[in-house]
């Protein structure tokens, strides 16, 4: 019996890195996992890995920066698994064009903020009602120490600092 038996986890960025490791671990501990990933090959590979270890996974190709894409991924997850207990917001990163503010392209700023800060808002907006319906749950938001101290990458640092404040706000609102 695993520590997460009967739980359903929605994991963004599940095709690689920390999110992939989390998806595999959650599945080993008994959770059914929704693998939220833009890269179809990566998502399919992780789904196969979860199934190979005896777990239950649903890959949903999703652009986490787009409202309808996240809403539909959440709907598919709950339709497939019947509930939601954990949201893991791990998708994120920065670009090579995260230049000093006076040199930054405005579209690059928006792209970085959308990936790192807007996407957790979207998953929470569409996921929290399901967590409430399930009697509670967990939201795990990945940030960075650069969000607390700043960086030579201003869009990344600002978005990760925003995640810290957003997470504290969620805790105050939904604890």
LINHU-V23560 format. One record per pair of residues at least 12 apart in sequence whose ideal C-beta (glycine too) atoms are under 8 Angstrom apart, sorted by sequence separation. I is the first residue (numbers start at 0). J is the second residue. D is the distance in Angstrom with one decimal. If there is no record, write none. Layout:
# LINHU-V23560
I:J:D ; I:J:D
This chain:
# LINHU-V23560
10:22:5.0 ; 22:34:5.8 ; 34:46:5.7 ; 46:58:4.1 ; 59:71:7.9 ; 126:138:7.8 ; 143:155:7.5 ; 146:158:7.4 ; 45:58:7.1 ; 59:72:4.4 ; 94:107:5.9 ; 143:156:7.8 ; 146:159:3.0 ; 147:160:6.6 ; 8:22:7.7 ; 97:111:6.2 ; 145:159:5.7 ; 146:160:3.7 ; 10:25:7.1 ; 34:49:7.5 ; 43:58:5.8 ; 123:138:6.3 ; 146:161:7.3 ; 42:58:4.1 ; 59:75:5.3 ; 94:110:6.9 ; 143:159:4.2 ; 146:162:6.3 ; 147:163:6.6 ; 8:25:4.9 ; 32:49:6.3 ; 42:59:7.7 ; 59:76:6.9 ; 94:111:6.4 ; 142:159:4.7 ; 146:163:5.3 ; 42:60:6.1 ; 57:75:7.0 ; 93:111:5.8 ; 142:160:7.8 ; 6:25:7.9 ; 13:32:7.3 ; 57:76:6.5 ; 14:34:7.1 ; 142:162:4.2 ; 13:34:3.9 ; 39:60:5.2 ; 119:140:5.3 ; 141:162:7.4 ; 142:163:5.1 ; 3:25:5.8 ; 8:30:4.7 ; 10:32:5.9 ; 13:35:5.8 ; 14:36:3.9 ; 19:41:7.9 ; 23:45:7.4 ; 32:54:6.9 ; 34:56:5.6 ; 36:58:6.7 ; 57:79:5.0 ; 92:114:6.5 ; 93:115:7.9 ; 140:162:5.3 ; 6:29:7.1 ; 7:30:6.6 ; 8:31:7.4 ; 10:33:6.7 ; 12:35:7.3 ; 13:36:5.0 ; 14:37:7.7 ; 15:38:7.8 ; 22:45:5.8 ; 26:49:4.5 ; 31:54:7.6 ; 32:55:7.3 ; 33:56:7.6 ; 34:57:6.7 ; 36:59:7.8 ; 37:60:6.6 ; 57:80:7.2 ; 91:114:5.7 ; 92:115:7.4 ; 4:28:7.7 ; 5:29:7.0 ; 6:30:4.5 ; 7:31:5.0 ; 8:32:5.0 ; 9:33:4.6 ; 10:34:6.3 ; 11:35:4.5 ; 12:36:6.7 ; 14:38:5.0 ; 30:54:7.9 ; 31:55:4.3 ; 32:56:4.9 ; 33:57:5.1 ; 34:58:4.5 ; 35:59:5.7 ; 36:60:6.7 ; 37:61:6.5 ; 90:114:6.7 ; 91:115:4.5 ; 142:166:7.2 ; 3:28:4.1 ; 4:29:3.6 ; 6:31:7.4 ; 7:32:7.7 ; 8:33:6.9 ; 10:35:6.1 ; 11:36:7.8 ; 23:48:6.3 ; 27:52:6.1 ; 31:56:7.2 ; 32:57:7.4 ; 34:59:6.9 ; 36:61:6.8 ; 37:62:5.6 ; 55:80:7.9 ; 140:165:7.0 ; 1:27:6.8 ; 2:28:4.8 ; 3:29:4.7 ; 4:30:7.8 ; 7:33:7.1 ; 9:35:6.3 ; 14:40:8.0 ; 15:41:5.8 ; 19:45:5.4 ; 23:49:6.5 ; 26:52:6.5 ; 31:57:7.6 ; 33:59:6.1 ; 35:61:4.7 ; 37:63:7.3 ; 140:166:4.7 ; 1:28:3.8 ; 2:29:7.0 ; 3:30:3.8 ; 14:41:2.8 ; 22:49:6.5 ; 27:54:6.7 ; 63:90:5.0 ; 91:118:7.6 ; 1:29:3.0 ; 14:42:4.9 ; 26:54:3.1 ; 35:63:6.6 ; 90:118:6.0 ; 138:166:7.5 ; 0:29:7.0 ; 1:30:7.6 ; 13:42:6.6 ; 23:52:7.0 ; 26:55:7.1 ; 140:169:7.9 ; 14:44:7.3 ; 26:56:6.3 ; 88:118:6.6 ; 14:45:5.7 ; 23:54:7.9 ; 88:119:4.0 ; 138:169:6.0 ; 13:45:5.7 ; 22:56:7.1 ; 88:122:5.7 ; 88:123:7.9 ; 86:122:5.3 ; 35:72:5.4 ; 86:123:6.6 ; 33:72:7.1 ; 86:126:4.8 ; 115:155:6.9 ; 33:75:7.5 ; 112:154:6.4 ; 116:158:4.4 ; 33:76:3.9 ; 83:126:5.8 ; 111:154:3.7 ; 115:158:3.5 ; 119:162:6.3 ; 130:173:8.0 ; 86:130:7.3 ; 111:155:5.9 ; 114:158:7.5 ; 115:159:6.2 ; 13:58:7.9 ; 112:157:7.2 ; 116:161:4.4 ; 120:165:6.9 ; 33:79:7.5 ; 64:110:7.6 ; 83:129:3.7 ; 84:130:6.9 ; 108:154:4.9 ; 112:158:5.1 ; 115:161:7.6 ; 116:162:6.1 ; 119:165:6.4 ; 123:169:6.5 ; 127:173:6.8 ; 33:80:7.2 ; 82:129:6.8 ; 83:130:5.9 ; 107:154:6.7 ; 111:158:5.7 ; 115:162:6.6 ; 31:80:4.9 ; 64:113:4.0 ; 69:118:7.1 ; 73:122:7.1 ; 84:133:5.5 ; 112:161:7.7 ; 116:165:7.0 ; 11:61:7.6 ; 64:114:5.7 ; 82:132:7.4 ; 83:133:6.1 ; 86:136:7.3 ; 88:138:7.4 ; 89:139:7.8 ; 91:141:6.4 ; 103:153:6.9 ; 12:63:7.7 ; 63:114:7.0 ; 70:121:7.6 ; 74:125:7.9 ; 82:133:4.8 ; 85:136:5.8 ; 86:137:7.4 ; 88:139:6.9 ; 103:154:6.8 ; 11:63:5.2 ; 69:121:4.1 ; 73:125:4.2 ; 77:129:5.5 ; 84:136:4.4 ; 85:137:4.9 ; 86:138:4.8 ; 87:139:4.7 ; 88:140:4.7 ; 89:141:4.8 ; 99:151:7.5 ; 37:90:7.9 ; 64:117:6.2 ; 69:122:6.0 ; 73:126:5.6 ; 83:136:6.7 ; 84:137:7.1 ; 85:138:7.7 ; 86:139:7.0 ; 88:141:6.3 ; 100:153:5.3 ; 30:84:7.8 ; 36:90:7.9 ; 64:118:5.8 ; 85:139:7.0 ; 87:141:7.9 ; 99:153:6.9 ; 30:85:7.1 ; 35:90:7.3 ; 63:118:3.8 ; 66:121:6.2 ; 70:125:5.1 ; 97:152:3.9 ; 69:125:6.0 ; 73:129:7.2 ; 97:153:6.8 ; 97:154:5.0 ; 63:121:6.9 ; 97:155:5.4 ; 63:122:7.3 ; 93:152:5.1 ; 25:85:7.5 ; 93:154:6.7 ; 25:87:7.9 ; 93:155:3.7 ; 9:72:7.6 ; 92:155:7.7 ; 9:73:6.8 ; 21:87:5.8 ; 9:76:5.4 ; 91:158:7.7 ; 21:89:6.6 ; 91:159:7.9 ; 7:76:6.9 ; 18:87:6.7 ; 7:77:7.9 ; 18:89:3.7 ; 17:89:5.6 ; 18:90:6.8 ; 7:80:4.4 ; 16:89:7.6 ; 7:81:7.5 ; 9:83:6.1 ; 88:162:7.9 ; 7:82:5.3 ; 7:83:5.3 ; 8:84:6.8 ; 9:85:6.9 ; 11:87:6.7 ; 13:89:7.6 ; 7:84:5.3 ; 8:85:4.0 ; 9:86:5.1 ; 10:87:4.3 ; 11:88:5.4 ; 12:89:4.4 ; 6:84:4.2 ; 7:85:7.1 ; 8:86:7.7 ; 9:87:6.9 ; 11:89:5.6 ; 12:90:3.2 ; 6:85:6.1 ; 8:87:6.1 ; 10:89:6.5 ; 11:90:4.0 ; 12:91:6.8 ; 3:85:7.9 ; 35:122:8.0 ; 11:118:6.5 ; 11:122:6.4 ; 9:122:6.6 ; 9:126:6.2 ; 17:141:6.9
